[in-house]
Amino acid sequence: MELYEAIGQEALLGILSHLFFIAITFYALQAFMVDKLFKKNRVFQIQLIYILLSIVIGSAVSNFFLQISSWSGKLPYLF
């Protein structure tokens, strides 16, 4: 049962990490004035770009931190 619990904890950590970094990225992207790049009255498309960019960037950053964490946990096996 211990293996299943570890797998579940890893999955929960991954989900929370992704959601956290997506939210942080969405907040950070609000500083850009992307609406200047789009045509007038394209509010939905601009919001969609913000959401998609947040997911892409946030997921990449989350994967980076999760991999670094995983690799650093495996370093003791080197010695």
N, C-alpha and C positions, 0 to 999 in steps of 0.2 A: 504493500500500500504506500510505502514511502516514495517509491519511484513515481507513482501517479501524482502524489502530492507535489513533488518537485517539478514535474512537467506542468501542472496547473499553476504553480507559483510563477514559473518562467513565462507562461502564457499571459498571466495577469500583469506581470511586470512589463512585458512587451506592449500590451494594449495600452496600459497607463502611460508608458513612455511615449508611444506614438501620439496619443491624444494630447499629452502635455506639450510636446514639441510642435504639433500642428497648431495648437492654440497660441503658443508663443510666436510662431511664424506669422499667423494671421494678424496678431497684434502689431508685430514689427512691420508688416507690409502696409499697414494703415498710414505709415509715415510717407509713403510714396504717393505722388499725385499721378496715378496711372490713367485717370480720367482724361488727362491732356492728350493721351495717345489714341483715344477712341473718338468715334463720332459723337456728336451731341445726342442726348436722350437715349443712351445705351446703358442704362443703369443696371439692368439684369446681367448683361454680358460682362460688365466691369466687376460686378459682385461674383460672378461665376469664375472669372479669371483669378480674383483674390482667393477664392476657395480652393481652386485647383492648384494654384501656386503654393498655397499653404500646405496642402496635402503632400505635394511632391517634395518641397523643401523640408518640411517637418519630418516626413518619413525618412528621408535621407539622413538627416541629422540624428534622428532617433536610432536608426540602424547603426550609424557610426558609434554612438555611445554604447549601445547594447553589445556590439562586437568588441569594442575596447574592454568592456567589463568582462565579457566571456573570455577573451584572450588573457587578460590579467589574472583571472582565476585559474588558468591553466599553466601559468608560469612556474609554480612550484614543481611541476612534473619535469621541468628541465634539469633539476638538480637531484 
